[in-house]
Amino acid sequence: MSPRIRVVIAKPGLDGHDRGARVIARALRDAGMEVIYTGLRQTPEQIVSAALQEDADVIGLSILSGAHMHICPRVMALLAEQGLHDVLVVVGGIIPDVDIPKLREIGVRGIFLPGTPMQEIVDFIREHARTRVGAA
Amino acid sequence: MERVATTVPTDQRADRRAKTTISGRPIAALYTPADVTAIDYQRDLADPGTFPYTRGLHPTGYAGKLWTMRQFAGFGTPAETNARYKQLLSAGGTGLSVAFDLPTLMGRDPDHELSLGEVGKCGVNVASLADMEALFEGIDLGAVSSSMTINSPAPMIFAMYLVVAEKHGADWRTLAGTIQNDILKEFIAQKEYIYPPRPSMRLITDIFSFCAESVPKWNTISVSGYHIREAGATAAQELAFTLRDGIEYVQYGIDAGLDVDTFVPRISFFFNAHSDFFEEIAKYRAARRIWARVMRDRFKARNPRSWQLRFHAQTAGVSLTAQQPYNNVVRTALQALAPVLAGAQSLHTNSLDEALALPTAEAATLALRTQQIIAFETGVTESVDPLAGSYFVERLTKDLEDEALAYFDTIDRMGGMVEAIERGYPQKEIAESAYRFQQSVERKEKVIVGVNEYAGNHDTPIGTLYIDETAGDVQLEALARIKASRDEARVRSSLDQLKAGAAGRANTMPLLLDAVRAYATVGEMCDALRDVWGEYQEIPVI
């Protein structure tokens, strides 16, 4: 059996609307992943440090407030600084169409808008998360 | 012309789907007199305008006065939002409703590190009295009623509003409006809290007593189920937790030495208007009945105004879909009909583009037009509580009431809502319901048109409001200007007095008014109290 995929779910920025973050955290856990939910109002520094400490394969950011173009580049830069190039970064929330290509360009691989089925996110992570040492 | 899908769900599917409300409540295919034998007209319903007000607060319903069409709005700078307010008022809106941005809601100035990228994004940024003056420039605060969605920094923002009103020459004694000021639902659902629960409750009772004396017509709190529902609660949970929050505020007011009939008449409520039509109607009717009985029997209130639950409703933001956004116009119209049929005092209808962005002016106008069509074209306002006596509606009303009362027992046994929140009880109940609903959507037991059924690849793109970074820059400059021009010593001394008052037992409102007049900022005032009370940290659970 392959080791479980480790996912840090984080809610950056000032927003407290955590329904999406909690529901997806639970769905990933029910799908057999190891899920660490950071809680609210995490800075990019705290999120990347959590990913490092938890040896995360995936970081899932939930952002509904419109601050994604500030938060995502910062997270990507900090990951690069830490040498965590193979951590898969996905974002869920309200992301205007015009920002989607910009986020992809900086390395956000999955962008999930309102109405995305949980299963689609589970499948995406299974397919794109880095292969762990010892995995088949 | 586009061909639309004409596949009808199979009988088997229809059967699987038809049996529960959106909250998962089992529904029978037929209701008969046998379902309402336990209901007594005089005791449980009574005519509109009489206790327990199940059928409404006014004997003539909307014949005397329609509901207030109050559209929640705010974005960018105070000047931009001021222009939107003037447009809404000229389009026939009858009240203002201020949406603040996240820095303001969290008591942070635009120059705080956590405000980066958030200024003016989800609402208007207000950092000092100067911003509040710009927000209401050219709007007569003596003539319009304003609702302000602000919770943890409610006393600071309210103090700013009062000072602006004073400058407009308006009399505080006749000033009309509402501050949301409901911290319990922040801990439960929306999570925009600053201080721990107990000092937060003290700020609220300070407002109760200040307003009873100085701003008697102001609605001191809008006890909100809206956010509880948006976070995933069922209709019964929304009803139960909201009313139990209301009970908690009344108890804290009494414990602070206030007479129940002096402050309870200024407590108002705010409910969601979700998609399950009859369940929503029953929810509002049950809410009025429960509140009337609790106030009379549990708290011994004697003033009928203390028994009367007045409520605002807003259609369900969470039901809006990014896919096929025009469907949202229809959803919103149907949702809005339920609180109107149940005698709401005011209503906000969401705009079709709100799953994508803050609404454009056109979308916000269409949402207002939706209310006007209901009010003036459908005829539903002509007769009071038109669904009373329906076996189905009366039975649902009773069932929701019973479920809410059972939750009251559980929470009372925990010692009250503050204690229940500290144990994470309502938070866990809601998270459970949210997950269960999502699973039922995935299994297509609950249909969302355009999302899990009848999804097309032909979404018509709509123009949305894009808020760029200029608001942040403008607000940073405005903040720097204020800080350079004010009397710094006066600011410091007002903040020191605020701290001393908060550490002791003084009412914080007069101290905040002094700080506001000195142009202390929202961030500075909130920080002063952070120094005294600390900040609340939620333990994250999934």
Interface residues (C-beta under 8 A of the other chain):
Chain A: I9 G13 L14 D15 G16 H17 D18 R19 R22 V23 A25 R26 A27 R29 V35 Y37 T38 G39 L40 R41 T43 S65 G66 A67 M69 H70 I71 I94 P96 D97 V98 L113 P114 G115 P117 M118 Q119
Chain B: L102 P103 L105 M106 R108 E113 L114 S115 L116 G117 E118 K121 C122 E186 Q190 K191 E192 Y193 E230 A231 G232 V318 T321 A322 Q323 A355 L356 A357 A431 A434 Y435 Q438 V441 E442 I448 V451 N452 P461 T464 Y466 I467 E538 I539 P540 V541 I542
